Amino acid sequence: MKLTNKAFNKTIQFELKQDVTEAGTIEGTLINHSVVDSYGDVFSKASIDTLDKSKQYFLLHMHDWSKELGTMTVGQDDNGNLKFVGKLDLSTFENGTPINAEAHKVYSLMKQGMNYEMSAGGHYKKAEFADFNTGTSTIRAFIIDEFDLAEGSLVIKGAVPGAGVETIKQNKKGEEKMTNEVEVAKADATQTEDTATKTNEEVIDEVIGAVQTAVEGVATELKAPKEDKPADQPTDAPTGEMAKFRKQIEEDIMNKMNSEIRKNVKIENNVTKTDEATATFTKYLRGEQADFTKLDRTKTGALIPELKSKEILKEIKDGSVFFGASTVVSGTSNEYKFVVRKDSRVNNVEGVTEGAGNKLDSELEFTQISFGAETLQGRFPVTDEALADSGYNLLDEITGATAEDFAEKLGQLITKGVKSSTNAIVGFLNNPSTISQVTANVGAFNQNDLIRLTRNLGMKSKYRKNAKLYVSPSAYTEMETWVDANGRPLLTPTLTADNNIVSKFKGYEIVEEEYLEDVKTGKFPVFFGDFKSFYGMFVRINTFETEKERRANERINIFYTRCRMGGGVIRPKAGVVLQVK
């Protein structure tokens, strides 16, 4: 599975450069290439080679964009690793008062021996799970082939002792959302890999141990005095009955978690067994003896179990920008009707006389948009040797490949799909007359064109609230060069609530979509609008079907995965496209 445009924070230890002529200079290593970190990530050398090293990057504190500490530059050492040189802003007013108090405080603490670490923040542009040779063995790792660096941050804690690079979990909304989308995907993809060589008890004990360590760490942190508070103020540390109460809660939580983990975790044939249907389906794929009455059989194959079908849909949404942003509904029939109010309708709120009957008229204008569902089919080949290997996670490989291929195809169809006997997904660029358009310059466009696009009167104002700018790669490349009269970039980096870094133009988030068109005459490189209101998709319930075909002369097995889908524009006034003259 390939992942693109996902935020990351990478942390590594560094050393303070004590130089009186260069006060406030810090140096170190941001990223070591071709090294597997504790989260299974590997930055390729090519990803560092291609990184833009001509820029100056912001130096932040704890990834907080309101706390700029200074600037930094990056380069490579003789081994190809990414190095940095940061310069803290230690400037002062004429009276000696620090202009940047945060930078002065951090610098003072470092000189006193505070062990800050350095964290790189940015986006993965090209990354995928693949086999990686460590020199002693081959493992499944998350290979980063291209990334954008957004900033470097001084952080208090991040790197695991002995590890070169470590991912920082930065979530201000609570423990229930500890990981971002990339980390969730990696956890799902590597779960089987990690447990394949371990016994049940080893897996259980590791999980319990990790939980115990986390709880102990939280307890220690809460009991530590707060250094910021004056000595005459009480600390937040629990004492007396409160301490006893907290201890009892921790014990109750731990006992409950231990019980649930030992009850639910079960390893069988190197595959985490989630339910009986999944295990039976895996045997079906391999051609093994099984109770196939537990499967929903079709004329030619079998339906993928519901749990795995949901996983596939989630991965498709993560992998396809427009599919993930659209309204997706499901049903058991071959057709679905979207009922929407016409944007041109009259206002039907009015005063009435007490006791009067209901007004009967035809002014309540609704429309039904019907979408049928046609079959999309993907193919995934597996050799006889791989099929016979009990350690080969066949089901995850098939579902992962299915999700990746479907995501790519849906990106194409939602933008440029043509309705036919084999396709019910109609692309919005194939019929631009149904939606509003703004025309740009001959062979190019500029910031004024985008301003006109976002303020286009053909688009209902109520849709601007959740609107985004979806742009092609060539359009995004051009937008990155835009600056104001003072030479400042017009695209502003913004940290979202879920700790992702996004670029914005005039307050609207920018999303790169590879299936929008290049900036060329007659093409449509930009879409602006509320895509969830604009476009609808219909997916038949439980329609991910798999059929196996063995080609004996080639010694391979072809797994066909099918799904019935349809879609199209449901509210034309919710979006606007930009056409280059």
C-alpha positions as CSV (number, residue, x, y, z in Angstrom):
1,M,0.0,0.0,0.0
2,K,1.4,3.4,-1.0
3,L,0.8,6.4,1.2
4,T,1.1,10.0,0.1
5,N,0.8,13.5,1.6
6,K,0.9,12.4,5.2
7,A,2.5,14.4,8.0
8,F,5.4,13.1,10.1
9,N,7.6,14.2,13.0
10,K,11.0,12.6,13.3
11,T,13.2,13.1,16.3
12,I,16.9,12.5,17.0
13,Q,19.4,13.7,19.5
14,F,21.8,16.6,18.7
15,E,24.6,18.6,20.3
16,L,24.7,22.3,21.1
17,K,27.6,24.1,19.4
18,Q,29.3,26.2,22.1
19,D,30.9,29.0,20.0
20,V,31.1,32.5,21.3
21,T,31.2,33.9,17.8
22,E,28.1,31.9,16.8
23,A,26.0,32.2,19.9
24,G,22.8,30.3,19.6
25,T,23.9,27.9,16.9
26,I,22.9,24.3,17.1
27,E,24.0,21.5,14.8
28,G,23.2,17.9,14.4
29,T,21.6,15.1,12.4
30,L,18.0,15.2,11.3
31,I,17.7,12.0,9.5
32,N,20.0,9.0,9.0
33,H,19.1,7.3,5.7
34,S,18.7,3.5,5.2
35,V,18.3,2.9,8.9
36,V,15.2,1.2,10.3
37,D,13.9,3.1,13.3
38,S,11.8,1.6,16.1
39,Y,8.6,2.3,14.3
40,G,9.7,0.4,11.2
41,D,10.4,3.5,9.0
42,V,13.3,3.9,6.6
43,F,14.2,7.1,4.7
44,S,15.9,6.1,1.4
45,K,19.0,7.9,0.4
46,A,17.1,9.2,-2.7
47,S,14.6,10.9,-0.4
48,I,17.4,13.0,1.2
49,D,19.2,13.5,-2.1
50,T,16.2,15.1,-3.7
51,L,15.2,17.3,-0.7
52,D,15.5,21.0,-1.4
53,K,18.5,22.2,0.6
54,S,18.6,25.7,-0.8
55,K,15.7,26.8,1.5
56,Q,15.8,28.2,5.0
57,Y,13.4,26.4,7.3
58,F,11.6,27.6,10.5
59,L,13.0,26.5,13.8
60,L,10.1,25.9,16.2
61,H,9.6,24.8,19.8
62,M,7.6,21.6,20.2
63,H,6.1,21.9,16.7
64,D,4.2,25.0,17.8
65,W,3.9,27.5,14.9
66,S,3.3,30.3,17.4
67,K,6.7,29.7,18.9
68,E,9.3,30.4,16.2
69,L,12.8,30.1,17.7
70,G,14.8,31.0,14.6
71,T,15.8,29.5,11.3
72,M,17.8,26.5,10.1
73,T,19.4,25.2,6.9
74,V,20.0,21.6,5.9
75,G,22.6,19.6,4.0
76,Q,24.2,16.2,3.6
77,D,27.3,14.7,5.2
78,D,29.7,12.4,3.4
79,N,27.5,9.4,4.2
80,G,24.4,11.1,2.6
81,N,22.6,11.7,6.0
82,L,20.6,14.9,6.5
83,K,22.3,17.4,8.7
84,F,21.1,20.7,10.0
85,V,22.5,24.0,11.3
86,G,20.0,26.0,13.4
87,K,20.3,29.6,14.5
88,L,18.3,30.7,17.6
89,D,17.0,34.3,17.4
90,L,18.9,35.9,20.3
91,S,18.4,39.5,19.2
92,T,17.4,42.1,21.7
93,F,15.9,45.6,21.9
94,E,18.2,48.6,22.6
95,N,17.6,48.2,26.3
96,G,18.7,44.6,26.3
97,T,15.3,43.0,26.5
98,P,15.0,39.8,24.4
99,I,12.9,40.2,21.3
100,N,12.3,36.5,21.2
101,A,12.0,35.5,24.9
102,E,11.2,31.8,24.0
103,A,14.5,31.5,22.1
104,H,16.5,33.0,24.9
105,K,14.9,30.7,27.5
106,V,15.5,27.6,25.4
107,Y,19.1,28.6,24.8
108,S,19.8,29.3,28.5
109,L,18.4,25.9,29.4
110,M,20.6,24.2,26.8
111,K,23.7,25.8,28.1
112,Q,22.8,24.6,31.6
113,G,22.7,21.0,30.2
114,M,19.1,20.6,29.2
115,N,18.9,17.6,26.9
116,Y,16.7,18.9,24.1
117,E,16.3,16.8,21.0
118,M,15.7,17.8,17.4
119,S,12.5,16.8,15.5
120,A,11.8,17.2,11.8
121,G,8.3,17.9,10.7
122,G,6.9,17.5,7.2
123,H,4.9,15.4,4.8
124,Y,5.6,12.0,3.1
125,K,5.1,12.5,-0.6
126,K,6.0,9.0,-1.7
127,A,6.1,6.1,0.7
128,E,5.1,2.5,0.8
129,F,5.5,-0.8,2.7
130,A,8.1,-3.0,1.2
131,D,10.8,-5.6,2.0
132,F,14.0,-4.0,3.3
133,N,17.4,-5.7,3.7
134,T,18.9,-4.7,7.0
135,G,22.2,-6.5,6.3
136,T,21.4,-9.4,8.5
137,S,17.8,-10.1,7.6
138,T,14.9,-8.9,5.4
139,I,12.0,-7.2,7.1
140,R,8.8,-5.4,6.1
141,A,9.3,-1.7,6.5
142,F,7.7,1.7,5.7
143,I,10.1,3.1,2.9
144,I,10.0,6.8,2.4
145,D,11.2,7.7,-1.1
146,E,10.3,11.4,-1.2
147,F,9.2,14.0,1.4
148,D,8.8,17.7,2.0
149,L,10.5,19.2,5.1
150,A,8.3,21.9,6.7
151,E,10.1,22.8,9.9
152,G,12.6,21.6,12.6
153,S,11.6,21.7,16.3
154,L,13.3,21.5,19.6
155,V,11.5,19.0,21.7
156,I,12.0,17.7,25.3
157,K,11.7,14.0,24.6
158,G,11.4,11.9,21.5
159,A,14.4,9.7,20.6
160,V,14.7,6.3,22.2
161,P,18.2,5.7,23.5
162,G,20.2,3.7,21.0
163,A,17.8,4.5,18.1
164,G,18.8,6.8,15.3
165,V,15.4,8.2,14.5
166,E,12.2,8.1,16.4
167,T,8.6,9.2,15.7
168,I,7.1,11.7,18.0
169,K,3.4,11.2,18.9
170,Q,2.0,14.8,19.0
171,N,-1.7,14.8,19.8
172,K,-3.3,17.5,21.9
173,K,-6.8,16.0,21.9
174,G,-6.2,13.0,24.2
175,E,-4.9,9.5,24.3
176,E,-7.9,8.1,22.4
177,K,-6.3,9.5,19.2
178,M,-2.7,8.8,19.9
179,T,-1.7,8.0,16.3
180,N,-2.2,9.7,13.0
181,E,-3.4,8.1,9.8
182,V,0.0,7.0,8.7
183,E,0.8,5.4,12.1
184,V,-2.5,3.6,12.1
185,A,-1.8,2.2,8.6
186,K,1.7,1.1,9.6
187,A,0.3,-0.6,12.8
188,D,-2.2,-2.5,10.7
189,A,0.3,-3.5,8.1
190,T,3.0,-4.6,10.5
191,Q,0.9,-6.4,13.1
192,T,1.1,-9.8,11.5
193,E,4.8,-9.2,10.7
194,D,5.6,-8.6,14.3
195,T,3.6,-11.5,15.7
196,A,4.6,-14.1,13.1
197,T,7.6,-15.3,15.0
198,K,6.2,-15.0,18.5
199,T,4.1,-17.3,20.7
200,N,0.8,-16.3,22.2
201,E,2.2,-15.7,25.6
202,E,5.1,-13.6,24.2
203,V,2.7,-11.3,22.4
204,I,0.4,-11.0,25.4
205,D,3.2,-10.3,27.8
206,E,4.7,-7.6,25.5
207,V,1.3,-5.8,25.2
208,I,0.8,-6.0,29.0
209,G,4.3,-4.8,29.7
210,A,3.9,-1.9,27.3
211,V,0.6,-0.8,29.0
212,Q,2.2,-1.2,32.5
213,T,5.1,1.0,31.4
214,A,2.8,3.6,30.0
215,V,0.7,3.8,33.2
216,E,3.8,3.9,35.4
217,G,5.1,6.8,33.2
218,V,1.9,8.7,33.6
219,A,1.9,8.2,37.4
220,T,5.5,9.4,37.6
221,E,4.8,12.5,35.6
222,L,1.8,13.4,37.7
223,K,3.7,12.9,40.9
224,A,6.6,15.1,39.8
225,P,6.5,18.7,41.1
226,K,5.8,21.4,38.5
227,E,9.0,23.5,38.0
228,D,7.1,26.5,36.7
229,K,5.2,27.1,40.0
230,P,6.4,29.2,42.9
231,A,7.5,27.2,46.0
232,D,4.5,28.5,48.0
233,Q,2.0,27.1,45.6
234,P,0.8,23.4,45.8
235,T,1.8,21.0,43.1
236,D,-0.6,18.8,41.0
237,A,0.8,15.6,42.6
238,P,-1.9,13.4,44.1
239,T,-1.5,13.0,47.9
240,G,-3.3,11.2,50.7
241,E,-6.7,9.7,49.8
242,M,-6.4,11.0,46.2
243,A,-3.2,9.0,45.7
244,K,-4.8,5.9,47.1
245,F,-7.8,6.4,44.8
246,R,-5.6,6.9,41.7
247,K,-3.6,3.7,42.6
248,Q,-6.9,1.7,42.8
249,I,-8.0,3.1,39.5
250,E,-4.7,2.1,37.9
251,E,-4.9,-1.4,39.3
252,D,-8.5,-1.8,38.2
253,I,-7.6,-0.7,34.6
254,M,-4.6,-3.0,34.5
255,N,-6.6,-6.0,35.7
256,K,-9.3,-5.3,33.1
257,M,-6.8,-4.9,30.3
258,N,-4.9,-8.0,31.2
259,S,-8.1,-10.0,31.2
260,E,-9.3,-8.6,27.9
261,I,-6.0,-9.1,26.2
262,R,-5.6,-12.7,27.3
263,K,-9.2,-13.4,26.2
264,N,-9.1,-11.8,22.8
265,V,-5.5,-12.3,21.4
266,K,-5.0,-15.5,19.6
267,I,-2.3,-16.4,17.0
268,E,-3.0,-19.1,14.4
269,N,-0.9,-19.9,11.4
270,N,1.0,-16.6,11.8
271,V,-2.1,-14.7,11.2
272,T,-3.9,-12.7,13.9
273,K,-7.3,-14.4,14.1
274,T,-10.0,-11.7,14.2
275,D,-13.0,-13.8,13.6
276,E,-14.0,-17.3,12.3
277,A,-15.2,-16.0,9.0
278,T,-11.9,-14.4,8.2
279,A,-10.0,-17.6,9.1
280,T,-12.3,-19.6,6.9
281,F,-12.0,-17.2,4.0
282,T,-8.2,-17.4,4.2
283,K,-8.4,-21.2,4.0
284,Y,-10.7,-20.8,1.0
285,L,-8.2,-18.6,-0.8
286,R,-5.4,-21.2,-0.2
287,G,-7.6,-24.1,-1.3
288,E,-7.5,-25.8,2.1
289,Q,-10.2,-27.9,3.7
290,A,-12.7,-25.7,5.7
291,D,-16.3,-25.3,6.7
292,F,-17.3,-23.2,3.7
293,T,-20.9,-22.9,5.1
294,K,-19.5,-20.1,7.1
295,L,-18.9,-18.1,3.9
296,D,-21.2,-16.1,1.7
297,R,-20.6,-18.0,-1.6
298,T,-21.4,-16.5,-5.0
299,K,-21.7,-18.2,-8.4
300,T,-18.0,-17.8,-9.1
301,G,-16.3,-17.2,-5.7
302,A,-17.0,-15.9,-2.2
303,L,-17.7,-12.5,-0.6
304,I,-14.9,-11.0,1.5
305,P,-15.9,-11.1,5.2
306,E,-17.5,-7.9,6.4
307,L,-14.6,-6.9,8.7
308,K,-12.1,-7.1,5.8
309,S,-14.5,-5.3,3.5
310,K,-14.7,-2.4,5.8
311,E,-10.9,-2.3,6.0
312,I,-10.7,-2.2,2.2
313,L,-13.1,0.7,2.0
314,K,-11.2,2.6,4.7
315,E,-7.9,2.1,2.8
316,I,-9.6,3.2,-0.4
317,K,-10.8,6.4,1.2
318,D,-7.3,7.0,2.6
319,G,-5.7,6.4,-0.8
320,S,-8.1,8.3,-3.0
321,V,-8.5,12.0,-2.3
322,F,-11.8,12.5,-4.1
323,F,-13.4,9.2,-3.0
324,G,-12.5,10.0,0.6
325,A,-13.9,13.5,0.3
326,S,-17.2,12.5,-1.3
327,T,-20.5,11.3,0.2
328,V,-20.4,7.5,0.2
329,V,-23.6,5.5,0.8
330,S,-24.4,1.8,0.5
331,G,-27.4,-0.4,-0.1
332,T,-28.4,-3.8,-1.1
333,S,-30.0,-3.0,-4.5
334,N,-28.3,-2.2,-7.8
335,E,-29.4,1.5,-7.7
336,Y,-29.4,4.3,-5.2
337,K,-31.4,7.6,-5.3
338,F,-29.9,10.7,-3.8
339,V,-32.8,13.1,-2.8
340,V,-31.5,16.7,-2.8
341,R,-33.2,20.1,-2.6
342,K,-32.8,22.2,-5.7
343,D,-30.5,25.2,-5.1
344,S,-32.8,27.3,-7.2
345,R,-35.9,26.6,-5.1
346,V,-37.9,29.4,-3.4
347,N,-37.9,30.0,0.3
348,N,-40.9,28.1,1.8
349,V,-40.9,29.6,5.3
350,E,-43.9,32.0,5.7
351,G,-46.4,33.2,8.3
352,V,-49.7,31.4,8.6
353,T,-53.1,32.2,10.1
354,E,-54.0,30.3,13.3
355,G,-56.3,27.4,12.5
356,A,-55.5,27.5,8.7
357,G,-54.9,24.3,6.9
358,N,-51.6,23.3,5.3
359,K,-50.7,25.0,2.1
360,L,-50.8,22.7,-0.9
361,D,-48.5,23.8,-3.7
362,S,-45.6,22.6,-5.9
363,E,-43.0,25.0,-4.7
364,L,-41.2,22.5,-2.5
365,E,-38.6,21.6,-5.2
366,F,-36.6,18.4,-4.7
367,T,-34.9,16.3,-7.2
368,Q,-33.8,12.7,-7.3
369,I,-30.4,11.7,-8.7
370,S,-30.2,8.0,-9.4
371,F,-26.9,6.1,-9.6
372,G,-26.6,2.6,-10.7
373,A,-23.8,0.3,-9.8
374,E,-21.5,-1.4,-12.3
375,T,-18.7,-3.9,-11.5
376,L,-15.1,-2.8,-11.0
377,Q,-12.6,-5.7,-11.1
378,G,-9.0,-6.0,-9.9
379,R,-6.5,-8.8,-10.5
380,F,-3.8,-10.0,-8.1
381,P,-1.3,-12.8,-9.1
382,V,0.3,-15.1,-6.5
383,T,2.8,-17.9,-7.3
384,D,2.2,-21.5,-6.2
385,E,5.2,-21.2,-3.8
386,A,3.8,-18.1,-2.1
387,L,0.4,-19.7,-1.8
388,A,1.9,-22.8,-0.1
389,D,4.0,-20.7,2.3
390,S,2.1,-20.6,5.6
391,G,3.9,-17.5,6.7
392,Y,2.7,-15.5,3.6
393,N,-0.2,-13.3,4.7
394,L,-2.3,-13.9,1.6
395,L,-5.5,-12.2,2.8
396,D,-3.7,-8.9,3.8
397,E,-1.7,-8.9,0.5
398,I,-4.9,-9.3,-1.6
399,T,-6.9,-6.8,0.3
400,G,-4.0,-4.3,0.4
401,A,-3.5,-4.6,-3.4
402,T,-7.2,-4.3,-4.0
403,A,-7.4,-1.1,-1.9
404,E,-4.4,0.4,-3.7
405,D,-5.6,-0.4,-7.2
406,F,-9.3,0.6,-6.5
407,A,-8.1,3.9,-5.0
408,E,-6.1,4.7,-8.2
409,K,-8.9,3.8,-10.5
410,L,-11.5,5.7,-8.5
411,G,-9.3,8.8,-8.7
412,Q,-9.4,8.6,-12.5
413,L,-13.1,7.8,-12.8
414,I,-14.4,10.5,-10.4
415,T,-12.5,13.2,-12.4
416,K,-12.9,11.8,-16.0
417,G,-15.1,8.7,-15.9
418,V,-17.5,8.2,-18.8
419,K,-20.8,6.3,-18.2
420,S,-21.0,3.1,-20.1
421,S,-22.2,-0.5,-19.7
422,T,-19.2,-1.3,-17.6
423,N,-18.9,2.0,-15.7
424,A,-21.5,3.9,-13.6
425,I,-19.1,6.5,-12.2
426,V,-19.3,9.8,-14.1
427,G,-16.4,12.2,-13.9
428,F,-17.2,15.8,-13.1
429,L,-14.6,17.1,-15.6
430,N,-16.3,15.3,-18.5
431,N,-19.4,17.5,-18.2
432,P,-18.1,20.9,-16.8
433,S,-21.2,22.6,-18.2
434,T,-23.1,21.3,-15.2
435,I,-21.0,23.3,-12.8
436,S,-19.6,26.8,-12.6
437,Q,-16.3,27.7,-14.2
438,V,-13.8,30.4,-13.9
439,T,-11.4,31.0,-16.8
440,A,-7.7,31.7,-16.1
441,N,-4.9,33.2,-18.3
442,V,-3.6,31.7,-21.5
443,G,-1.5,28.6,-20.6
444,A,-1.2,29.6,-17.0
445,F,-2.9,31.0,-13.9
446,N,-2.1,33.3,-11.0
447,Q,-3.3,34.2,-7.5
448,N,-5.9,36.6,-8.8
449,D,-7.5,33.7,-10.7
450,L,-7.8,31.7,-7.5
451,I,-9.2,34.6,-5.7
452,R,-11.9,34.9,-8.4
453,L,-12.4,31.2,-8.1
454,T,-13.0,31.2,-4.4
455,R,-15.4,34.2,-4.7
456,N,-17.3,32.9,-7.7
457,L,-21.0,33.9,-7.5
458,G,-22.0,30.7,-9.3
459,M,-21.2,28.8,-6.1
460,K,-23.5,28.8,-3.2
461,S,-21.9,30.7,-0.2
462,K,-23.1,28.0,2.2
463,Y,-20.7,25.6,0.6
464,R,-17.7,27.8,1.2
465,K,-17.6,27.0,4.9
466,N,-16.2,23.5,4.3
467,A,-14.6,24.2,0.9
468,K,-11.1,23.2,0.0
469,L,-8.8,23.9,-3.0
470,Y,-8.0,20.7,-4.9
471,V,-5.1,21.2,-7.3
472,S,-3.1,19.1,-9.7
473,P,0.6,18.5,-9.0
474,S,1.7,21.0,-11.7
475,A,-0.7,23.6,-10.3
476,Y,0.7,23.1,-6.8
477,T,4.2,23.5,-8.0
478,E,3.4,26.8,-9.6
479,M,1.5,28.0,-6.5
480,E,4.6,27.3,-4.3
481,T,6.4,30.1,-6.2
482,W,3.8,32.8,-5.5
483,V,5.0,35.5,-3.1
484,D,3.5,38.8,-1.9
485,A,5.0,42.3,-2.4
486,N,7.4,41.7,0.5
487,G,8.6,38.4,-0.9
488,R,6.7,36.2,1.6
489,P,5.1,33.0,0.3
490,L,1.4,33.2,-0.3
491,L,0.9,29.6,0.7
492,T,0.9,29.5,4.5
493,P,1.8,26.3,6.4
494,T,-0.8,25.6,9.1
495,L,-0.9,22.9,11.9
496,T,-4.3,21.2,12.0
497,A,-6.1,19.9,15.1
498,D,-4.9,16.4,14.3
499,N,-1.3,17.5,14.1
500,N,-1.0,17.5,10.3
501,I,0.7,20.4,8.5
502,V,-1.3,21.7,5.6
503,S,-0.8,24.6,3.1
504,K,-3.5,27.2,2.8
505,F,-4.4,30.0,0.4
506,K,-6.6,32.8,1.6
507,G,-7.6,30.5,4.5
508,Y,-8.6,27.6,2.3
509,E,-6.8,24.3,2.7
510,I,-4.9,23.1,-0.4
511,V,-5.2,19.4,-1.3
512,E,-3.0,17.9,-4.1
513,E,-4.9,15.5,-6.4
514,E,-2.9,13.8,-9.1
515,Y,-5.9,13.2,-11.4
516,L,-6.7,16.8,-11.9
517,E,-5.2,18.2,-15.1
518,D,-1.9,20.0,-15.8
519,V,-1.8,23.7,-16.2
520,K,-2.2,23.7,-20.0
521,T,-4.6,25.4,-22.4
522,G,-8.1,24.1,-22.2
523,K,-7.4,22.0,-19.1
524,F,-8.9,22.0,-15.6
525,P,-6.1,22.0,-13.0
526,V,-8.1,23.3,-9.9
527,F,-11.4,22.4,-8.2
528,F,-12.8,24.6,-5.4
529,G,-15.7,23.5,-3.2
530,D,-17.3,21.3,-0.6
531,F,-16.7,18.0,-2.3
532,K,-18.8,16.0,0.2
533,S,-21.8,18.1,-0.8
534,F,-20.7,18.1,-4.4
535,Y,-20.2,14.5,-5.3
536,G,-21.9,11.2,-4.2
537,M,-20.8,7.6,-4.4
538,F,-22.9,4.4,-4.2
539,V,-21.2,1.2,-3.1
540,R,-23.2,-2.0,-2.8
541,I,-23.2,-3.6,0.7
542,N,-21.0,-6.7,1.0
543,T,-20.0,-6.7,-2.7
544,F,-16.2,-7.2,-2.4
545,E,-16.1,-10.6,-4.0
546,T,-13.0,-12.7,-4.7
547,E,-12.6,-15.5,-7.2
548,K,-9.5,-17.7,-7.7
549,E,-8.2,-19.0,-11.1
550,R,-5.1,-21.2,-11.3
551,R,-2.9,-21.1,-14.4
552,A,-1.1,-24.4,-14.2
553,N,1.3,-23.8,-17.1
554,E,2.5,-20.6,-15.4
555,R,2.3,-21.9,-11.8
556,I,0.4,-18.8,-10.6
557,N,-2.9,-18.1,-9.1
558,I,-5.0,-15.1,-10.2
559,F,-7.3,-13.6,-7.6
560,Y,-10.0,-11.5,-9.0
561,T,-11.7,-9.0,-6.6
562,R,-14.9,-7.3,-7.7
563,C,-17.1,-4.5,-6.3
564,R,-20.2,-2.8,-7.7
565,M,-20.1,1.0,-7.5
566,G,-21.6,4.1,-9.1
567,G,-21.4,7.9,-8.6
568,G,-21.6,11.4,-10.0
569,V,-22.3,15.1,-9.2
570,I,-25.2,15.6,-6.8
571,R,-25.0,19.3,-6.0
572,P,-23.5,21.3,-8.9
573,K,-23.5,24.6,-6.9
574,A,-21.2,23.1,-4.3
575,G,-18.2,23.4,-6.5
576,V,-16.3,25.5,-9.1
577,V,-13.6,24.5,-11.6
578,L,-10.8,26.6,-13.0
579,Q,-10.2,26.3,-16.7
580,V,-7.0,27.5,-18.4
581,K,-7.6,29.4,-21.6
